Amino acid sequence: MSIESNIKKIKDEIASICNDCGRNPEDVNLMAVTKTVDVDAVLEAIEAGITDVGENKPQELARKYEVIGDKVNWHLIGTLQTNKVKYIIDKVTMIHSLDREALCEEIQKRAEKIDRVIDCLVQVNISKEETKHGLYKDDVVEFIKMVSEKYKNIRIRGLMTMAPFVDDEEVIESVFKGLKDLSLEVESLGLENVYMNTLSMGMSHDYHIAIKNGATIVRVGTAIFGPRNYNN
Ligand SMILES: *Cc1c(COP(=O)(O)O)cnc(C)c1O
């Protein structure tokens, strides 16, 4: 299967899922996760209609950005160390992994310097797996209030999560539902500079469940590019 035909197949599937659950397919953005994928393959995906790509390593994002530039929107989807913010601050459309105040401080400092407001999602560890990053659900409201009050160059656009890697679809669904409910709760507070219109959830194996539960961005790698080769 080619990258182009994979993308077409996934887009058709997204349209059909949306049709089944009464959503508009245009409200679900298919993001291509391009970690470990070479530049030629990323360009092929862009040719096939991909408008947004996600990388989890700041330097890899910066390296590909040098070649591809603003032909596509760049998202940082992985854990972000404060000392790596400088590599991506002038390149990203959105950071999906805001999860602690030290990171807010660094983003604020760097964003202010280049006079930009950075769109960010708060990463939530709904399932409370110890191996996963992100804030616990109970800490999210306080965290977002704090960002809203203190960090003017950070604009919260919504939430991001990863479901546990299990076969039980009910478990996965409860995680995505949990994120959606939390998003509505935050939205109801009407905080300044906070716009809860983005839910980044769902990957190759569970995006169908995420869309039914309100995902607006699905992050898909393997189903577009095939299995990753980490030895590249
Ligand atoms: C790798 C990755 C994905 C994509 O996973 P696939 O199973 O390859 O679709 C999505 N989100 C994050 C945060 C990732 O690191």
The ligand as an SDF file (V2000), in Angstrom:
LIG
                    3D

 15 15  0  0  0  0  0  0  0  0999 V2000
    3.8090    7.6710   17.8750 C   0  0  0  0  0  0  0  0  0  0  0  0
    2.6820    8.4600   18.3950 C   0  0  0  0  0  0  0  0  0  0  0  0
    1.4200    8.4250   17.7740 C   0  0  0  0  0  0  0  0  0  0  0  0
    1.0950    7.5800   16.5610 C   0  0  0  0  0  0  0  0  0  0  0  0
    1.0360    6.2240   16.8650 O   0  0  0  0  0  0  0  0  0  0  0  0
    0.6370    5.1340   15.7640 P   0  0  0  0  0  0  0  0  0  0  0  0
    0.2440    3.9570   16.5710 O   0  0  0  0  0  0  0  0  0  0  0  0
    1.8600    4.8800   14.9500 O   0  0  0  0  0  0  0  0  0  0  0  0
   -0.4700    5.6790   14.9600 O   0  0  0  0  0  0  0  0  0  0  0  0
    0.4250    9.2330   18.3110 C   0  0  0  0  0  0  0  0  0  0  0  0
    0.6400   10.0040   19.3880 N   0  0  0  0  0  0  0  0  0  0  0  0
    1.8310   10.0600   20.0110 C   0  0  0  0  0  0  0  0  0  0  0  0
    1.9990   10.9550   21.1880 C   0  0  0  0  0  0  0  0  0  0  0  0
    2.8860    9.2860   19.5350 C   0  0  0  0  0  0  0  0  0  0  0  0
    4.0690    9.3510   20.1730 O   0  0  0  0  0  0  0  0  0  0  0  0
  1  2  1  0
  2  3  1  0
  2 14  2  0
  3  4  1  0
  3 10  2  0
  4  5  1  0
  5  6  1  0
  6  7  2  0
  6  8  1  0
  6  9  1  0
 10 11  1  0
 11 12  2  0
 12 13  1  0
 12 14  1  0
 14 15  1  0
M  END
$$$$
